[in-house]
Amino acid sequence: MSLLIREALPSDQGAIWSILEPILRAGETYALPMDWAEEQAISFWFRPGNTVFVAVRADEVMGTYFLHANQQGGGAHVANCGYATAFRAQGQGVASVMCEHSLQIASSLGFLAMQFNFVISTNRRAVDLWRRFGFEIVGTIPKAFDHPRFGLVDAFVMHRFL
């Protein structure tokens, strides 16, 4: 069954929380508090300036991402996104479809590039996916993330032109 990407509705917030909660609790891929409550996580995901999308298959939300300008003013031509895939949907191409969609949307909105500011080096699935989509590691922040299993690990800045 195909995957549909659409802008998130207020009614999607519960499904988005069900995706975000285990990711936050694991503490391995986002530099966000592991103990955030639903309201805090949803407020972050839907913060002003974010456009939020969901990936839906058979009326079930399988993933979500937000898109916004990476910086204001002179840096507003570079997009930034955050992605989350439901654990039950990992390995099914959901993140690839969301990445492709986000690149198309960012380009259509006039962004000239996309940059990910803090990709945890141990998140090999994400690093490999972004590389497949043409992102390059343009910087390494040494020991920037305190991983719950591996201790202090590097974070990457990844970039590509649209």
N, C-alpha and C positions, 0 to 999 in steps of 0.2 A: 504494500500500500504506500502511496506517495506521501511525501512530507510537504505540508503547506506552511509557509512563513507568513505571518500577519502581525500587524501592530497589536500589542497587548491591550486587553480591555481590563477595566477594574475587576471584573469577575475572574480574571486569570490569576489574581494575586495569591490565592490559596495554592494553586498548582505551582506557581513560581516559588513560593516558600517551600513546598515539598521537595523541590529541586535544590534550592539553596541551603536548606538546613543541614543535610548530611555533608555537603561540601564545606560549609563553615565549621561544623563540628570536627571534621577530620583535620582541618587546619593545614592542609598540605599544598593548596594551590592559590589561595588568595591571602593577601596581607590584610585580613580583616579579623575582628575579634571572634574567637571561636564560641563565645557564649552569648552572642547577639540573640535577642528575642526577635520574633517574627516582625514586629513593628519596625524595629531598627533596620533589619535587613531589607524589608520592602521599601522603607524610606530611602535607603541608600540606592537601591536598584532603580527606583522611580524618581530620584532627586531631580530638581529643576535643571533643565538642559538636556536630560537624557530622553531619547526616544527608545522605547522598549518594544521588543518583538518577541514572539513565541513561535516555536516550531511545533506544529500539531500533526499528529497522525491518528486517524480514526477518532477524532474528537478528544484526544488525549495529548496534553502538553508534554513534549519530550525534551524540550530545551528552551532556552531563552537567552537573549542578549540585549545589551543596551548600546546605543551609539550616541556620541556627542563630540564636540570639538575638544581636542586634546588640551588646548590652551585658549586663552582669550586674546583679543587684540591681534598682534602680529603673528601669533601662532594658531589662529583660528582656522587656517586652511588645512590643518592636519587633523584627521579624525582619530578617535580612540574608541575602543569597544571593550566590553566585558562579556564573557560567554559562560554559560553553565548548561551542562547536559545532565539529564536524569541518569542516575546510576544504571537503571534498568535499560537505558537506551544507548549506553556506551558501546562503541564498536559497530554501530549501525549506520554510520555516516551522517548523523545529526549535526555534529560540529562542523563537518565539511560543508553541508548545505547552508548552515548559518553563516559560516565565514564567506562563502561565495555570495550569499545574499547581502551581507553587510558591505562587501566591497562594491557591489553594484549600487546599493543605496547611497553609500558615501560618495561615490563618483557622481551619481545623479543629483546630489545635493551641492555639488561644486567643490568638494574636498579634493585636494591634489595628492594627498598621501594618507597613509594610516600608520599609526605607531602604537605599539604596546609598550608601556612604560616599565612593567615589572613582571616579567614572565619567569617563574621560578624554574631554575635550571634542572631540577629533578623531575619536573612535569614534562617528561619526554614526549608523551602523546601530544601535548600542546605545541611544544617546540618543533617536533617533526611535522605536525599539521601546518603550522604557520610557514615553515620552510617550503613545504609543497605548494603553498599559495604565493610563493615569491618573496616572503619576508626574509630579511637578513638580520643577523645579530649585529647591531651597530655599536653596542656597548655592553660591558659586563660590570655589574655592581658587586664587588667582592663581599661575600659573607653577609649579604643584605637581608636574608630571610632566616628566621629561626624555625627550622623545620621540626615538627614534633618527633620524627623518627631519626633524621639524619643530622640534626644540629644545624649549625650555621652553614648555609649554602648560598651560592651566587644567584643573582637575578639578572635577567637579560633585558635590554631594550631592543625591541625588534621593530623594523620599519620596512615599508615598501611604498613606492609611488603608485598612484592609481592611473 
